[in-house]
Every structure is written in structure tokens, then in C-alpha cells.
Amino acid sequence: MLEAPFIDEVEIGFALRNALDLTPADQVTVVTGPQTGRLVLADEKGVSRDVEGQTLSSDEIDRLILVNESVQIPALSLENGYIEDAVSVQVNGTDQRIALHLEPERCDF
């Protein structure tokens, strides 16, 4: 499970790399992004592109950002105070699912 704050943009690349236990030679295909938003990769000029359906190198994973695009709901109404989501990927052709535990600030919504 990958834990992250539920904010507009979360740099989750390093946490995702660790959760997947990637080596420099690994190739990762983002099969399905999270329901709460989308995964993007920022290039050297700061331009972001969606990565769902794309194959990324292990180094590119480090630059992944989760962009929150969810429907705003009161944080106090969330069961257990957090949002459960997931990302489905293939690492070198093997399917893996990484659970996301996203925690909003109680005052956010």
C-alpha cells in the first residue's frame, strides 16, 4: 500500500518505485490510473503528459505525479478519514496492483 496526502498534486514516483521494488532495468506500463485523478509525467520543461497505457523506464517512474481530479466531498464524511484508490501496472509484463491510501486534511473540503 502506498500512503500519500490527498492534495492537488502529489509526487508519488519514489514511493511507487519502492512499492514495486524496481531495478534500473525494469519497464513499467501504467495499465489503469487511480479513480481520484490521473498520473502524469513532467518533462524537463515542466510540461506534463498522461501516462496511462504508456510504458515507462524505472527512472521515469521517479517523476510521476498524481493529479487530483476527484469530486470534492467533505473529508469528515469519509469512512476512517481517508480515500482508498489503486493503480494497476505491469512490471516487465507481470500485472501488479498498488493500493493507494490518500489522506486529506480534515479542513480541506
N, C-alpha and C positions, 0 to 999 in steps of 0.2 A: 504494500500500500504506500502511496506517495501522499504526503501531507503538505498542504500549501495554504497560504492565506487566500481568501476569496476577494480579490481586488481586481481592478480593471485589467491590468496586465501583470502576469506572474512569470518570471523567468524560471521555468521548470526543467530546463535541459540537463543540468548537472544532476538533479535529483532523479530524473528519468534514466540517465546514464547509469547511475548507481543502482537503481531498482532493477535494471535489466542486466547489470554486471557486464557491460560492454567492454570489448577489447578494441584497440585501434583498427583492426581489420574488419570488424563487424559492419554489416549493412542492415539498416532498419527501414522497413516500409511501414508508414503510418496507414493502417487499414481503416480505422474509424476513430475520429477525434471525439472529444468529450461533448456531451449534450449541452453543457453550460456555456460553450463557446467554441473557439477554433484554435488549432495550433498553427503558429506562423513561425517563419524563419526570417530573421533580419539579415540583410546583406551588409556589405561594407559601407554602403551609402545610407543605411537606415531604412531602406525600402523593405517592407515585409511582404512575404508571399505565403499563401496557404500551402500546407504540406500534406494534407490528406490525400492518400493514393500515391504519394511520392516515396522514392527510396532515398534515404539519406545516409551519409557516412557517419561513423561514430563521432567525428569531430563536429559535424553539423548539428548533431543532437544537442550539444552543449549550448547552442544559440537559440533553442526552441523557447517560444513564449506562448503561454496560454492567455488568449484574449477573451475576457468575459463578455458574453453576449446574451446572458440569461435574462429571463423575465424577472423583474425585481419583485421580491416578496419580503415581508417583514422577517428579519433574522430571528426575532423572538418566537416566530411561529414554526421554526424548523425543529423537527424531532432531533433531540440530542444536540441542537445548536450548530449543526454542520450540514454540508451538502455532499452527498455521495455521487460520484461520477466515475467514468473509466475511459481509458484509451486502449484501443486494440492495435497491436503492431505485429509484424513478422520480423524476427531477427534471424538473418541468414536462412529464411524460408520456414522458420518454426513460429507458429502462432503463439502470442503471449498477450495477456490482458493485465493491465496495470490499473488497480483501483485508485481513485483519487478521493481524498478526504479534504474537502475545501471548507475552511472555517472563516465565516465573515465576522467582521466586528459587529457587536450587538447594536451599535448605533448607526450602522451603515444604511439600513433600509428603514 
